[in-house]
Amino acid sequence: MNVMSRTLDAKLLEAASREKVRSTAVRLWSGKEVRLSSLCPSVTSYVCRVTVDGEELIAKYSWLGLSLVSLLRGAGGSWTEVREAQEEYVRAKDSLIAREAGALDFLRTFGRPRVCETAGIGDGVLFTRPVPGVPLPDVIAARPWETAALLESVLLTLADLHSPVGVDRLRGLEIGERSILGVFRRKFSGPSAGASLMELGRDRLPEYERQEIVELLRSTVWRLVRLVSLIPSRRTTVVFGDLKPEHIWVDGPRLHFIDPAVQWSSGPEQDLAKLIGRTLLLALTHPDRSATRQITEAASSTLSRYMHAVPAHDRTQMLRTVVALWLMDTVNILSTCLSAPLALPLAPHQTALVAHARTVASTIDRASALLLGTMAGPRLLDAVFSEVGHTTGSLR
């Protein structure tokens, strides 16, 4: 069987997910009016809005701890096999949803960053309350000149979590499924990795463009696989773990965070890499060239300031780790979006990423080549962002 062939029906999966969310809400809030409303497009878990006696909640349901894309492409087996395995999975104390609920409790106890409130959990469904404010990508898109200040605010908010204070309080809650390095290894270290790469974009791109993108990603992955062993393996720091801009909401001077994937790491580099890398994707997909330049320069200056706050003898390793993880994360999300079946809705920023896939693939291909060279420190940082600037300067 083709490794990328779809074996599950997306509509069947959605219907089963909605029924699970509805029945769980009815049980948790017996006697109250429950209504399911809009879908929140996600490539990882099923997410939708629910109202319970007029109060809006967000419901999240994970299938076997796999991404929806992997599930639809057959990673969990047939529909019958998935349903049988799911019944046991949701009862497990260490299921992904159970650990996410625990991570939210951990962060609320810790105090910073502010996270969404848990409204209820049952049958593998996590219900949370919406956070106030506007998603960070919307703020950056509307006011790109504020990007640097916003990124600095995010990192400042996470300073306590990244400090030794956070280390002793995280036990049994790690969400390694969202680790950048872990996802990259699962996708690209197995015997089927090459075949999976060759199939990317078949449902979503013209063939001539698809082939070019596949070749760019193949060369990028080949380089990054060689760098995996260079990323420190020690586990001394707690990180938020899934620090995408869309998981950060801006409410005036306050920030609220959703969907944590707290985990152990060798340092804060994973959070920094995901925040910087996903911000650069906002730049590469922004329709206005001046905004693209402002966002890119803000990401560069943020990383530069962070690097210079690190002891001089650690800067080279820190920077190479951040850039390697940033490129791995970009390959991870781009390949996921390109392999998503058409029947699975993508969020607007993911649709934009697919539309700019060639630009993104070209940028990370050139940037990954620099990591195998001899440059280090500020020269490497300047060179990497010169490649991003070269791309953004040639857009449209």
BELTA-V630272 format. One record per residue. N is the residue number from 1. SS is DSSP state (@ for helix, = for strand, . for the rest). PSI is psi in whole degrees, 0 to 359 (NA if undefined). OMEGA is omega as a letter, one per 20 degrees, with the letter a starting at -180 (999 if undefined). Layout:
BEGIN
n: [N & N]
ss: [SS & SS]
psi: [PSI & PSI]
omega: [OMEGA & OMEGA]
END
This chain:
BEGIN
n: [1 & 2 & 3 & 4 & 5 & 6 & 7 & 8 & 9 & 10 & 11 & 12 & 13 & 14 & 15 & 16 & 17 & 18 & 19 & 20 & 21 & 22 & 23 & 24 & 25 & 26 & 27 & 28 & 29 & 30 & 31 & 32 & 33 & 34 & 35 & 36 & 37 & 38 & 39 & 40 & 41 & 42 & 43 & 44 & 45 & 46 & 47 & 48 & 49 & 50 & 51 & 52 & 53 & 54 & 55 & 56 & 57 & 58 & 59 & 60 & 61 & 62 & 63 & 64 & 65 & 66 & 67 & 68 & 69 & 70 & 71 & 72 & 73 & 74 & 75 & 76 & 77 & 78 & 79 & 80 & 81 & 82 & 83 & 84 & 85 & 86 & 87 & 88 & 89 & 90 & 91 & 92 & 93 & 94 & 95 & 96 & 97 & 98 & 99 & 100 & 101 & 102 & 103 & 104 & 105 & 106 & 107 & 108 & 109 & 110 & 111 & 112 & 113 & 114 & 115 & 116 & 117 & 118 & 119 & 120 & 121 & 122 & 123 & 124 & 125 & 126 & 127 & 128 & 129 & 130 & 131 & 132 & 133 & 134 & 135 & 136 & 137 & 138 & 139 & 140 & 141 & 142 & 143 & 144 & 145 & 146 & 147 & 148 & 149 & 150 & 151 & 152 & 153 & 154 & 155 & 156 & 157 & 158 & 159 & 160 & 161 & 162 & 163 & 164 & 165 & 166 & 167 & 168 & 169 & 170 & 171 & 172 & 173 & 174 & 175 & 176 & 177 & 178 & 179 & 180 & 181 & 182 & 183 & 184 & 185 & 186 & 187 & 188 & 189 & 190 & 191 & 192 & 193 & 194 & 195 & 196 & 197 & 198 & 199 & 200 & 201 & 202 & 203 & 204 & 205 & 206 & 207 & 208 & 209 & 210 & 211 & 212 & 213 & 214 & 215 & 216 & 217 & 218 & 219 & 220 & 221 & 222 & 223 & 224 & 225 & 226 & 227 & 228 & 229 & 230 & 231 & 232 & 233 & 234 & 235 & 236 & 237 & 238 & 239 & 240 & 241 & 242 & 243 & 244 & 245 & 246 & 247 & 248 & 249 & 250 & 251 & 252 & 253 & 254 & 255 & 256 & 257 & 258 & 259 & 260 & 261 & 262 & 263 & 264 & 265 & 266 & 267 & 268 & 269 & 270 & 271 & 272 & 273 & 274 & 275 & 276 & 277 & 278 & 279 & 280 & 281 & 282 & 283 & 284 & 285 & 286 & 287 & 288 & 289 & 290 & 291 & 292 & 293 & 294 & 295 & 296 & 297 & 298 & 299 & 300 & 301 & 302 & 303 & 304 & 305 & 306 & 307 & 308 & 309 & 310 & 311 & 312 & 313 & 314 & 315 & 316 & 317 & 318 & 319 & 320 & 321 & 322 & 323 & 324 & 325 & 326 & 327 & 328 & 329 & 330 & 331 & 332 & 333 & 334 & 335 & 336 & 337 & 338 & 339 & 340 & 341 & 342 & 343 & 344 & 345 & 346 & 347 & 348 & 349 & 350 & 351 & 352 & 353 & 354 & 355 & 356 & 357 & 358 & 359 & 360 & 361 & 362 & 363 & 364 & 365 & 366 & 367 & 368 & 369 & 370 & 371 & 372 & 373 & 374 & 375 & 376 & 377 & 378 & 379 & 380 & 381 & 382 & 383 & 384 & 385 & 386 & 387 & 388 & 389 & 390 & 391 & 392 & 393 & 394 & 395 & 396]
ss: [. & . & . & . & . & . & . & . & . & @ & @ & @ & @ & @ & @ & @ & @ & @ & @ & @ & @ & @ & @ & @ & @ & @ & @ & @ & . & . & . & . & . & = & = & = & = & = & = & . & . & . & . & . & . & = & = & = & = & = & = & = & . & . & = & = & = & = & = & = & = & . & = & . & . & = & . & @ & @ & @ & @ & @ & . & . & . & . & . & . & @ & @ & @ & @ & @ & @ & @ & @ & @ & @ & @ & . & . & . & . & . & . & @ & @ & @ & @ & @ & @ & @ & @ & @ & @ & @ & @ & @ & @ & @ & . & . & . & = & = & . & . & = & = & = & = & = & . & . & = & = & = & = & = & . & . & . & . & = & = & @ & @ & @ & @ & @ & @ & @ & . & @ & @ & @ & @ & @ & @ & @ & @ & @ & @ & @ & @ & @ & @ & . & @ & @ & @ & @ & . & @ & @ & @ & @ & @ & @ & . & . & . & . & . & . & @ & @ & @ & . & @ & @ & @ & @ & @ & @ & @ & @ & @ & . & . & . & . & @ & @ & @ & @ & @ & @ & @ & . & . & . & . & . & . & . & @ & @ & @ & @ & @ & @ & @ & @ & @ & @ & @ & @ & @ & @ & @ & @ & @ & @ & @ & @ & @ & @ & @ & @ & . & . & . & . & . & . & = & = & = & . & . & . & . & . & @ & @ & @ & = & = & = & = & . & . & = & = & = & = & . & . & . & . & . & = & = & = & . & . & . & @ & @ & @ & @ & @ & @ & @ & @ & @ & @ & @ & @ & @ & @ & @ & @ & . & . & . & . & @ & @ & @ & @ & @ & @ & @ & @ & @ & @ & @ & @ & @ & @ & @ & @ & @ & @ & @ & @ & . & . & . & @ & @ & @ & @ & @ & @ & @ & @ & @ & @ & @ & @ & @ & @ & @ & @ & @ & @ & @ & @ & @ & @ & @ & @ & @ & @ & @ & @ & . & . & . & . & . & . & . & . & @ & @ & @ & @ & @ & @ & @ & @ & . & @ & @ & @ & @ & @ & @ & @ & @ & @ & @ & @ & @ & @ & @ & @ & . & . & . & . & . & @ & @ & @ & @ & @ & @ & @ & @ & @ & @ & @ & @ & @ & @ & @ & @ & @ & . & . & .]
psi: [137 & 130 & 342 & 5 & 141 & 129 & 347 & 150 & 122 & 323 & 323 & 317 & 318 & 317 & 318 & 323 & 314 & 320 & 321 & 317 & 314 & 311 & 324 & 317 & 319 & 321 & 318 & 324 & 61 & 133 & 351 & 155 & 125 & 128 & 132 & 135 & 233 & 147 & 140 & 102 & 132 & 144 & 358 & 301 & 165 & 125 & 133 & 166 & 143 & 141 & 133 & 108 & 43 & 347 & 127 & 133 & 163 & 125 & 138 & 132 & 124 & 136 & 110 & 15 & 9 & 159 & 154 & 326 & 311 & 319 & 313 & 334 & 6 & 8 & 336 & 4 & 200 & 169 & 320 & 317 & 320 & 313 & 318 & 315 & 325 & 324 & 320 & 322 & 316 & 343 & 347 & 138 & 339 & 24 & 161 & 315 & 321 & 319 & 327 & 319 & 319 & 323 & 320 & 318 & 317 & 313 & 325 & 320 & 321 & 323 & 324 & 137 & 163 & 134 & 168 & 155 & 143 & 127 & 333 & 160 & 139 & 147 & 32 & 7 & 131 & 125 & 126 & 161 & 141 & 148 & 153 & 160 & 198 & 140 & 142 & 319 & 325 & 323 & 316 & 318 & 322 & 327 & 68 & 335 & 347 & 4 & 314 & 314 & 322 & 316 & 319 & 322 & 320 & 311 & 324 & 321 & 330 & 0 & 318 & 319 & 321 & 350 & 170 & 340 & 325 & 346 & 319 & 354 & 358 & 107 & 118 & 11 & 2 & 136 & 75 & 342 & 338 & 9 & 132 & 310 & 320 & 316 & 316 & 316 & 317 & 323 & 322 & 7 & 351 & 173 & 339 & 4 & 314 & 317 & 322 & 317 & 319 & 338 & 355 & 136 & 5 & 327 & 347 & 348 & 151 & 147 & 317 & 321 & 321 & 315 & 320 & 316 & 317 & 316 & 319 & 317 & 325 & 315 & 323 & 313 & 318 & 317 & 314 & 326 & 323 & 341 & 353 & 316 & 345 & 350 & 125 & 140 & 355 & 158 & 89 & 354 & 141 & 132 & 157 & 320 & 333 & 60 & 61 & 147 & 326 & 351 & 6 & 125 & 136 & 121 & 84 & 234 & 356 & 148 & 140 & 144 & 145 & 164 & 57 & 153 & 57 & 141 & 165 & 147 & 171 & 349 & 185 & 7 & 324 & 316 & 315 & 317 & 316 & 320 & 313 & 313 & 316 & 329 & 321 & 328 & 325 & 322 & 313 & 337 & 6 & 138 & 347 & 125 & 320 & 322 & 320 & 315 & 318 & 317 & 317 & 314 & 324 & 318 & 318 & 314 & 325 & 313 & 321 & 314 & 320 & 317 & 319 & 349 & 350 & 143 & 141 & 321 & 347 & 353 & 316 & 311 & 318 & 313 & 316 & 323 & 315 & 313 & 318 & 315 & 322 & 314 & 321 & 317 & 321 & 317 & 318 & 307 & 324 & 316 & 323 & 313 & 322 & 332 & 356 & 130 & 149 & 331 & 349 & 114 & 139 & 151 & 158 & 319 & 333 & 322 & 318 & 323 & 317 & 319 & 331 & 26 & 320 & 319 & 314 & 315 & 321 & 319 & 311 & 335 & 312 & 321 & 322 & 327 & 326 & 328 & 337 & 359 & 195 & 356 & 150 & 167 & 215 & 327 & 318 & 316 & 314 & 319 & 317 & 313 & 341 & 323 & 319 & 317 & 323 & 317 & 311 & 329 & 339 & 3 & 147 & NA]
omega: [r & a & a & a & a & a & r & r & a & a & r & r & r & a & r & r & a & r & r & r & a & a & r & r & r & r & a & a & a & r & r & a & a & r & r & a & a & r & r & a & a & r & a & a & r & a & r & r & r & r & r & a & r & r & a & r & r & r & a & a & a & r & r & a & r & r & r & r & r & a & a & r & r & a & a & a & a & r & r & r & r & a & a & a & a & r & r & a & a & r & a & r & a & r & a & a & r & r & r & r & r & r & r & r & r & a & r & r & a & r & r & j & r & a & a & r & r & r & a & r & r & r & r & r & r & r & r & r & r & r & a & r & a & r & a & r & r & r & r & r & a & a & a & r & r & a & a & a & r & r & r & r & r & a & r & r & a & a & a & r & a & a & r & a & a & a & a & a & a & r & r & a & a & r & a & r & a & r & r & a & r & r & a & r & a & a & a & r & a & a & a & a & a & r & r & r & a & a & a & r & a & a & a & a & r & a & a & r & a & a & r & a & r & r & r & a & r & a & r & a & r & r & a & r & r & a & a & a & a & r & a & a & a & a & a & a & r & r & r & r & r & a & r & r & a & r & a & a & a & r & a & r & a & r & r & a & r & r & r & r & a & a & r & r & r & a & a & a & a & r & a & a & a & r & a & a & a & r & r & r & r & r & a & a & a & a & a & a & a & r & r & a & a & a & r & r & r & r & r & a & r & r & r & r & r & a & a & r & r & r & a & a & r & a & a & r & a & a & r & r & a & a & r & r & r & a & r & r & r & r & a & a & r & r & r & a & a & a & r & r & a & a & r & a & r & r & a & a & r & r & r & r & r & r & a & a & a & r & a & a & r & a & a & r & a & a & a & r & r & a & r & r & a & a & r & r & a & r & r & r & r & a & a & a & r & r & r & r & r & r & a & r & a & a & r & 999]
END
